[in-house]
């Protein structure tokens, strides 16, 4: 085994390493509690005692102390030895008011939708069925339609994740030759806003479902690009806006099975200019046992949506079935890659 392929805990005895894996959810759930309570926000002005934090969050001070003490031991918060806490760089990511905040992502991934669904992973493995549907009696997108507050938190989480990888995407791909960009399933517009601000000559369209678009319009206005970027509501299984030089889809195709992914991509193919480009921002699964975040995102798709992460070969076949030729895959300084295709 090469050094590159050794697990991060290769120097730890196997029983200890396995115990760390088994108990990993203890850390995740502690992070969820801290994120849900907004502890990092309460520490944004500096050090506070546990009694002050408990009063601010409406919690039981001795229990909150135990949670924060445990998190401080793994670098989330720092403890002064006098039952007081302050932020660390890791804890800063849980603040609401920072660019690329992961607070919403933590509450979504570890909260009332994902966590019960992951409890049904064994059911998915035994049957091939979607764990979320088993846990909630409906698909996740229908759940969000019926629970708008949960949907808002989900969209906030996706915005935070997008902001966390935007710089990596922008620095890895030359968007300068694109005159009109269509962001399909673009959420609140964080990605296309970043691209348009970096390329003042470009125009864009943000396309997503009706419940999302109002929030998108507000963000485009706040970003100062509303005059160059139209927000259009619709259903990408039916059609997408026409005339784009490039169509970008970030974390969209991984939500869906082959049939529905091909439907989305064929709609993009029909809509785009003759020499148009397709750009997917996804986590490409490497071959073999190489550690990669994509392999666990893939499990999340198995649990939540019935979608999947894909290898380069799987993307090439998906593109061919949709009328595209995969031209290249550009890695970024993040777990995401840019998968480029051209219209055949």
ABEGO torsion letter per residue (X at the ends): XBAAABBAAAABBAAAAAAAAAAAAAAAAAAAAAAAAGAAAAAAAEBBBAAAAAAAAGBBAAAAAAAAAAAAAAGBEBBAGAGBBBBBAAAAAABAABBGBAAAAAAAAABAAAAAAAAAAAAAAAAGBBAAAAAAGBBAAAAAAABAAAAAAAAAAAAAAAAAAAAAAAAABBAAABABBBBBGAEAGAAAAAAAAABAABBBBBBBBAAAAAAAAAAAAAAGAAAABBBBBEBAAABBBBGBABBBBBGAAAABBAAAAAAAAAAAAAABBAABBBBBBBBBBBBEABBBAAAAAAAAAAAAAGBBBBBAAAAAAAAAAAGBBBABBBBBBBABBBBBBBBX
